[in-house]
Amino acid sequence: MRIAMLGAGAFGKVLGNVLTENGHVVKYHDPTLGTILEDVLDGAEVMILCVPSHVASGLLPQLPADKPLIVTTKGFLTDSIFDRFDKVMILSGPGFAKDIAEHKNTLLTATDKLISDLFANDYMSFDYSDDAKGVLMCGALKNVYAIEAGFRGFAVGSAEMEHFIEIAADEMALILSANGANPDTMKCACGIGDLILTCSPDSRNFEFGSKVALDTKYKSDKTVEGVSALKRIRDGTIIVPENAAILLSLIGRSKEWD
């Protein structure tokens, strides 16, 4: 199958390598590479969105609505941005680019069987959810909670971290429910699995939280999706229940380091 990979960062390249290993033909689009979007889309049977969320909002209007779109970007709190597309699928879950590149066993969540048909191999497997909105929200919210875990300085595997993840998972389920998504989506790899992975020092969001705890003026030179998600939450993009104490506390504190 001919694939247009929209994004040639670390994650886009590693996903492209998986597709190539599986016999598919991949063309990459990335403004920094000087590629022309129309050339990459020409002949493509599937488009894969793999750019930061703040870049995606400008790219999406340029894409044809009649080509299937797989979204791997983790930063969207709503699926309404994809309403114009005929077929939208979500791929999300606990998978760092370097781990996939090293062929480490990885379980991800897919919302359509086409995703596993494209990507499945001896080290990548999938669970399934028909809750596209919930899968998207999990991908954004887990980054936010990872910032808080880093801010609090929890050590991976500590009792404090385990307790935090338990409470954070419950809050995320509440938020999904309050916004019309299925709280049981938290049981998928995109939920609790990705939350656990992202609340670790290898995560940019966790690292950002640990740095901003020491200096509220700290600015990362990398894309930190949790920061973008927090701004959207503050702007009222989603409903935040009154009993989501961790998130409400972080929302208030985040104004200090904007």
N, C-alpha and C positions, 0 to 999 in steps of 0.2 A: 504494500500500500504506500502511496505517496503522502508524505507528512510535511506540513509547514510548522516548524518549531519557532514560535514567536518569543524569542528570548534566547540569548546565547551565553548566559552566565553559567556559573558552576552547575546549577541544578538542570538548566536547559540542556547543557552539553551532555551531562551524564544520562539524562532520559533519552536524548538523541542517540547516544551510544548503545543503550539497551535496544532501542528500536532497530538500529542498524544491525546489531547482532542477531535480531529476530528476523532479518531479511527485508526490512522496510527501507524505503528511500526517504531521507530526511534533508530538507533544506532549512537553513537557519535565517531568521531575520533579526537583526540587531542594529540600531542606528550607529553604534560605535564601530561596526564592521563595514559601514558604507553600503549595506545591502539595500536593494529596492524592494519594497513590500510587494508590489504587484508581481514582480518576477518570482518571489518566493511562493506567493499564493497560486500562481499559474499552474494548473494541473493538480494541485493538492486535493486530496480526498478528505483529509481531516486536518483541522488546525488545532495546535496545542498552545495555550496561553501560559507563558512561563516568564513573565516580567513582573517587577514589583507593582503593587496595587496602584501606586500613584502614577505609574507609567501606563498601566493598563487602561485607565479611564480615558486617556487620550487616544489610545490605539484601537479600542473596541469599535468606535464609530467608523473606522476605516475598513473593517472586516466585512466580507460578504455574509449576509444573514442565512444563506441557504447551505453553507458548508458546516458539517458537524464541528462543534467546538468543545475541546476538553480543557477544563480550567484547572491548572495546578497552582496558581497564585494563591498564597495564603494571606489574606488581608481584607477580604470582603465580608461585610456584616449583613448583607442582604443580597438576594438573587435578582432583584428587580433590574439591575444594570444589564442583565442578559435577556430581557424580555423580547427583544427584537429578533433573537436567533431562533431558528427552527428547531435545532437540537443542541442542547447543552448538557455536558457530562462533567462530573467533578472527580478529580483524583487528589486525594489528600491522605495524610497520615504520617507516622513517625519514620522519616527517612532522610537522614543527612546525605548530601551529595557524595561526600567522601566515603561513606559506608556503602552506598550503592556501587560506587566506582570500584570498591574493593570486593564486591560480590558478597557482602555480608547478608545474611538472611533478613529480609525486610517484608513486613506485612503492612499493606496500605488499604485504604478504603476507596472503593469505586462505586459510582452510582449507575453504571451501565456495563454490560458484559463486553462491549467493544473494547473497553479499557484493558481488561485482562487478556482479551484476544491479541491485543497489540503488544502488551508489556510482559505477560507472564513468562517466567523461565524458571530455572532451578533454584534461584535465590530470591525472586520476587513473587509474592502471592497476595491475594486480595480477599477482604471481606466486603460485603455489599450493603448498601443502604439506598432506599428510595427517597430519602429526605435530603434533597439537594441543598435546601436552605440551611438545614442543621449542620451538614458537613462543611459548608462554607463558614458558618458561624464558629464552629469548633476551630477551624484553621486560623481564624482571627483572634478569638478569645484566648486560646492557649498561649499565644505570644504575650498578651497583656498580663496574664497570671505569671508567666515566666519572668517578666520584669520585676514583679513584686517578690518572687522567690529570690531573685538575685539581690534585690534591695535589702531583704531581710538577712541575707548572708547564710542561708541554709546550706548545709553540706549534703551532697547526694548520699542517700541511704540512711541519713540520720532520722531519728524519731520525729524531729521537728519538721523535716521535709515531708515525711510520709503523712503526718497530720495535716500539713498545709495542702498537699495534693488531694487528700480526701475531701477537705472543705472546699477547695477550688473546684473539684469535679462536681460536687453538689451544687455549687453556685452556678456553674456553667449549665447544668441541667435545668436549673430554675430559669435562667436567662433564655435558653432555647424555648422552653415552654411558654414564657411570657411573650415571645415574639412569633408564635405560631409554628415553631419547629418541634420535632419529636425529641423529648428529653432522653429517650433511650438511645439516641445516636451517640451519646457519651460513652456507651458500652463498646462502640466500634473502635478500630485502630485510630481513626481520625480524632477520637475523643480522648479517653483516658490514656491510650498509648502515646499519642502525640504530646499530651500534657506532660507526661512523665519524661519523655525524651527532651522536651524543650526546657524543662526546669533543670538544666544541667549546664556546667561551664562551657560546653561546646556550642551552646546556643547564643546567638548575637543578642537576643532579648534578655537572657539571664545576665550576660556580660554587661549589657547596658545598665540593668538595674543595680548591679554591684558597683559600677563606676559612678552612677548618679547618686548613690548613697553617700559617697565620699565627696562629691562635688556636684551640686545642683546645676552648675553651668556646663557640665560635660556634654560634648557633642560627638557622636560617633561619625566616622567617615564612611561607615557602611550603612546599607539599608536595614533599618530596624522596624519591622512591620508592626510590632506592638505599639510603637509610638504613634504611627499613623492611625491605627485602630482606636487608640485612646482618644485622639482628637475627634474622630468621627463619633465616638460614643458621647463625648462631651457636647457635640453639636446636635445630639438627639437622634442619631441614626437608628438606634434601637431603644427599646424599653429596658430599663435597669430596675429590677424589683427592689423594694426597700430592704429586703433581708439579704441582699448581695453585699455583705459588709466589706469584704476584701476589695471588691471592685469599686465600690463607692468611696472608700478611703483613698484608693490609688487615683481615682479621678480627681479628687480634690488636691492631692499632693502633686499631681503631674503639672498643674498650672505653674508650679515653681520652676520647672526646668524645661518649659517650652522654648 
